[in-house]
Amino acid sequence: MDFVKSLGADRVIAYDRENYLEQGGDYDIVYDTLGGAFTVDAFKVVKRGGVVISLSGPPDRDFARREGAGWLVRVAVWLMGRKVYAASAKAGAAYCWFFTEANGDQLHDIATLVDSGAIKPVIDREFAFEQLPAALSYLEGGRARGKVVLKVR
């Protein structure tokens, strides 16, 4: 908890000892990284007018439009997100699905921010490329406190 607070968190909920749904929430933004029922539950702690941003939930309805999807895909996306959108409407909060994609210009901008010190990545451990199995095993343990780096030199 001290580590997370040192990164700037105002409040830390110990997921292994506390149920975040019972902690009382009134958050402007909730980041959902788990999907499934957790996406719907996020609307129980986000404040009215807030937003739930999901990396793992169903695609938002704008995704199909942005991608120029046909009517069948748009209907499928609508069906996949119906529970999330019902929770969104009930909470009076927005839903946004965050789809990551490689973008060289963005990566360059991020590298510039890291090099200048504006962003300080937290690196837990570094492994040589030859130690890939050990690195994967370490990650599977689920206790990394920052990024695990695989050195390819």
C-alpha positions as CSV (number, residue, x, y, z in Angstrom):
1,M,0.0,0.0,0.0
2,D,2.9,2.3,0.8
3,F,4.3,1.7,-2.7
4,V,1.1,2.6,-4.4
5,K,0.7,5.7,-2.3
6,S,4.2,6.7,-3.2
7,L,3.1,6.8,-6.8
8,G,0.4,9.4,-5.9
9,A,-2.7,7.4,-5.0
10,D,-5.0,9.2,-2.6
11,R,-6.6,5.9,-1.4
12,V,-5.5,2.3,-1.8
13,I,-7.9,-0.6,-1.5
14,A,-6.2,-3.9,-0.7
15,Y,-7.9,-6.2,-3.1
16,D,-7.0,-9.3,-1.1
17,R,-8.5,-8.0,2.1
18,E,-11.2,-5.5,1.1
19,N,-14.2,-5.6,-1.3
20,Y,-14.0,-2.3,-3.3
21,L,-17.8,-2.4,-3.7
22,E,-18.1,-2.1,0.1
23,Q,-15.7,0.8,0.5
24,G,-18.1,3.4,-0.8
25,G,-17.1,4.9,-4.0
26,D,-17.7,8.2,-5.7
27,Y,-15.0,8.2,-8.3
28,D,-14.7,10.4,-11.3
29,I,-12.9,7.7,-13.3
30,V,-12.8,4.0,-12.9
31,Y,-10.3,1.9,-14.9
32,D,-11.5,-1.6,-15.5
33,T,-8.7,-4.0,-16.4
34,L,-10.5,-7.2,-15.6
35,G,-13.7,-7.2,-17.7
36,G,-16.7,-9.5,-17.3
37,A,-18.8,-8.7,-14.1
38,F,-16.1,-6.3,-13.0
39,T,-17.0,-3.9,-15.9
40,V,-20.6,-3.8,-14.8
41,D,-19.6,-3.5,-11.1
42,A,-17.5,-0.5,-11.9
43,F,-20.7,1.5,-12.4
44,K,-21.5,0.9,-8.7
45,V,-18.6,3.1,-7.6
46,V,-18.3,5.7,-10.3
47,K,-20.0,9.0,-9.6
48,R,-22.8,10.4,-11.7
49,G,-21.2,12.2,-14.7
50,G,-18.1,10.1,-14.4
51,V,-16.7,7.5,-16.8
52,V,-15.7,3.9,-16.7
53,I,-12.8,3.2,-19.0
54,S,-12.3,-0.5,-19.8
55,L,-9.4,-2.4,-21.3
56,S,-11.2,-5.7,-21.0
57,G,-14.9,-5.1,-21.3
58,P,-17.0,-5.2,-24.5
59,P,-16.2,-2.8,-27.2
60,D,-18.1,0.5,-26.9
61,R,-20.7,1.3,-29.6
62,D,-18.5,4.0,-31.1
63,F,-15.8,1.4,-31.9
64,A,-17.9,-0.2,-34.5
65,R,-18.8,3.2,-36.1
66,R,-15.1,4.3,-36.0
67,E,-14.0,1.1,-37.7
68,G,-16.7,1.4,-40.4
69,A,-18.2,-1.9,-39.4
70,G,-21.2,-3.3,-41.2
71,W,-24.6,-3.5,-39.6
72,L,-24.1,-7.1,-38.5
73,V,-21.0,-6.2,-36.5
74,R,-22.7,-3.1,-35.1
75,V,-25.6,-5.3,-33.9
76,A,-23.1,-7.8,-32.3
77,V,-21.3,-5.0,-30.5
78,W,-24.6,-3.7,-29.3
79,L,-25.6,-7.1,-27.9
80,M,-22.2,-7.7,-26.3
81,G,-22.4,-4.4,-24.4
82,R,-26.1,-4.3,-23.4
83,K,-25.4,-5.1,-19.7
84,V,-22.7,-2.5,-19.6
85,Y,-24.8,0.2,-21.2
86,A,-27.7,-0.6,-18.9
87,A,-25.4,-0.1,-15.9
88,S,-24.0,3.0,-17.5
89,A,-27.5,4.5,-17.9
90,K,-28.5,3.6,-14.4
91,A,-25.3,5.2,-12.9
92,G,-25.5,8.3,-15.2
93,A,-21.9,7.6,-16.2
94,A,-20.2,7.1,-19.5
95,Y,-18.5,4.0,-20.8
96,C,-15.4,4.0,-22.9
97,W,-13.6,1.0,-24.3
98,F,-9.9,1.6,-24.7
99,F,-8.4,-0.4,-27.6
100,T,-4.7,-0.3,-27.7
101,E,-2.8,-0.4,-30.9
102,A,0.8,0.1,-31.9
103,N,1.6,3.7,-32.8
104,G,5.1,4.7,-33.6
105,D,4.5,8.4,-33.1
106,Q,3.0,7.9,-29.7
107,L,5.8,5.6,-28.6
108,H,8.3,8.2,-29.7
109,D,6.5,10.9,-27.6
110,I,6.4,8.5,-24.6
111,A,10.1,7.8,-25.0
112,T,10.8,11.6,-25.0
113,L,8.8,12.0,-21.8
114,V,10.7,9.1,-20.2
115,D,14.0,10.5,-21.3
116,S,13.2,14.0,-19.9
117,G,12.1,12.5,-16.6
118,A,8.5,13.6,-16.9
119,I,7.4,10.0,-16.8
120,K,9.3,7.7,-14.4
121,P,8.6,4.1,-15.1
122,V,8.7,1.7,-12.2
123,I,10.9,-1.3,-13.1
124,D,10.6,-4.3,-10.8
125,R,13.2,-6.6,-12.4
126,E,15.2,-7.0,-15.5
127,F,15.9,-10.3,-17.1
128,A,18.3,-11.2,-19.9
129,F,16.7,-12.6,-23.0
130,E,18.1,-16.0,-22.2
131,Q,16.1,-15.9,-18.9
132,L,12.7,-15.6,-20.7
133,P,11.3,-18.7,-18.9
134,A,12.3,-17.2,-15.5
135,A,10.8,-13.8,-16.4
136,L,7.5,-15.4,-17.5
137,S,7.4,-17.5,-14.3
138,Y,8.0,-14.3,-12.2
139,L,5.2,-12.5,-14.0
140,E,2.8,-15.4,-13.5
141,G,3.4,-15.1,-9.7
142,G,1.4,-11.9,-9.9
143,R,3.5,-9.9,-7.5
144,A,5.6,-7.7,-9.7
145,R,5.7,-4.1,-8.4
146,G,6.2,-2.4,-11.7
147,K,7.4,-3.4,-15.1
148,V,9.4,-6.6,-15.8
149,V,12.0,-5.8,-18.5
150,L,13.4,-8.4,-20.9
151,K,16.8,-7.2,-22.2
152,V,17.5,-8.1,-25.8
153,R,21.2,-7.2,-26.1
